[in-house]
Structure formats: structure tokens, C-alpha cells
Amino acid sequence: MGQQAVAEVAMSVERGHPLVQCQLLASEFYEALRCELRESFYTDGATRRKLISATHQCQRVAIASISPPRMLEELRGALRVLQSDTPPPPILRVIQGGLARI
């Protein structure tokens, strides 16, 4: 499904279709990823990390200010993550807050 979504979005970007149309083409793949992620609770950690990473890349596709070519690159990146033999590293996030006192 991911390969089909990338092919359809690539064709749409090449033809100059609007961003919304490209996002609509990618949405079915994103929804399938989200469903797979919900069902992956009991799968191994590496597979789950791949699904989480790919899902996060697909979330960036939905940003209204993204350009169609950049959207296509994010979608291709999500597909590369899923096809990779090595799981992505854990995702680390910065938690913003006040200064800690020691």
C-alpha cells in the first residue's frame, strides 16, 4: 500500500496537482499505518518502533504549509523506514520547562 501511495503522489506532484489532492492520496496509507500501530501492541519492539517512526513521518505530510515535493519526500522516507532491516533509533524529545534546582 505504501508503494502505491508513493507512486500515486509522485504522479500527482509531477502533474502539478494541488497539495490537498496529494495529501488525500497519501491518507489511506497513513490510516493503514495507524491501524497497524494500534494492533502492534504485542509485537516486538523493533517492529513497533518502525511503525511509530513511519507514522510520525506521515503526520508531517499533513502539514498545511508543506510543499508537494517535500510531502513526497516525507512519504518516501516513511516507506524506507518500513522496508529497512534495522529499526530506527528510539525517538527522544526535549521537554521544555523551567530551570531545575539542584
C-alpha positions as CSV (number, residue, x, y, z in Angstrom):
1,M,0.0,0.0,0.0
2,G,2.9,2.3,0.8
3,Q,4.5,1.8,-2.6
4,Q,1.2,2.5,-4.3
5,A,0.7,5.7,-2.3
6,V,4.2,6.9,-3.1
7,A,3.6,6.2,-6.9
8,E,0.3,8.0,-6.9
9,V,1.6,11.0,-5.0
10,A,4.7,11.2,-7.2
11,M,2.5,11.2,-10.3
12,S,0.2,13.9,-8.8
13,V,3.2,16.1,-7.8
14,E,4.7,15.7,-11.3
15,R,1.4,16.8,-12.9
16,G,1.3,19.9,-10.6
17,H,-1.9,18.9,-8.7
18,P,-2.7,20.8,-5.5
19,L,-1.3,19.8,-2.2
20,V,-4.7,18.8,-0.8
21,Q,-5.1,16.2,-3.6
22,C,-1.6,14.8,-2.9
23,Q,-2.5,14.6,0.8
24,L,-5.7,12.8,0.1
25,L,-3.8,10.2,-1.9
26,A,-1.4,9.6,1.0
27,S,-4.2,9.5,3.7
28,E,-5.2,5.9,3.0
29,F,-1.6,4.7,3.6
30,Y,-1.4,6.8,6.8
31,E,-4.7,5.4,8.1
32,A,-3.4,1.8,7.4
33,L,-0.2,2.6,9.3
34,R,-2.2,3.9,12.3
35,C,-4.4,0.8,12.3
36,E,-1.3,-1.4,12.2
37,L,0.3,0.6,15.0
38,R,-2.8,0.1,17.2
39,E,-2.7,-3.6,16.6
40,S,1.0,-3.9,17.2
41,F,0.9,-3.7,20.9
42,Y,2.1,-7.2,21.4
43,T,4.7,-7.3,18.5
44,D,8.4,-6.9,19.1
45,G,9.8,-3.5,19.9
46,A,11.8,-3.1,16.6
47,T,8.6,-3.5,14.5
48,R,6.7,-1.2,16.7
49,R,9.4,1.5,16.5
50,K,9.4,1.2,12.7
51,L,5.6,1.8,12.7
52,I,5.9,4.7,15.1
53,S,8.6,6.3,13.1
54,A,6.8,5.9,9.8
55,T,3.6,7.2,11.4
56,H,5.4,10.3,12.6
57,Q,6.7,11.0,9.1
58,C,3.3,10.6,7.7
59,Q,2.0,13.1,10.2
60,R,4.4,15.7,8.8
61,V,2.7,15.1,5.3
62,A,-0.5,16.6,6.7
63,I,1.0,20.0,7.5
64,A,-0.8,22.7,5.5
65,S,2.4,24.6,4.8
66,I,4.4,21.7,3.3
67,S,5.2,21.8,-0.4
68,P,4.1,18.8,-2.6
69,P,7.7,17.8,-3.3
70,R,8.6,17.9,0.4
71,M,5.5,15.9,1.2
72,L,6.5,13.3,-1.3
73,E,10.0,13.0,0.3
74,E,8.4,12.5,3.7
75,L,6.2,9.8,2.3
76,R,9.2,8.1,0.7
77,G,11.0,8.3,4.0
78,A,8.2,6.6,5.8
79,L,8.3,3.8,3.2
80,R,12.1,3.5,3.6
81,V,11.7,3.1,7.4
82,L,9.2,0.3,6.9
83,Q,11.3,-1.5,4.3
84,S,14.5,-1.2,6.4
85,D,16.0,-4.2,8.1
86,T,17.3,-2.2,11.0
87,P,14.9,-0.4,13.4
88,P,15.2,3.3,13.8
89,P,16.7,4.6,17.0
90,P,14.4,5.5,19.8
91,I,12.8,8.9,19.4
92,L,14.0,11.4,22.0
93,R,12.1,14.6,22.7
94,V,13.1,17.7,24.6
95,I,10.8,18.5,27.4
96,Q,10.6,22.3,27.9
97,G,10.2,23.7,31.3
98,G,11.8,25.9,33.9
99,L,15.3,25.6,35.3
100,A,15.9,22.7,37.6
101,R,17.4,23.4,41.0
102,I,19.9,21.1,42.4
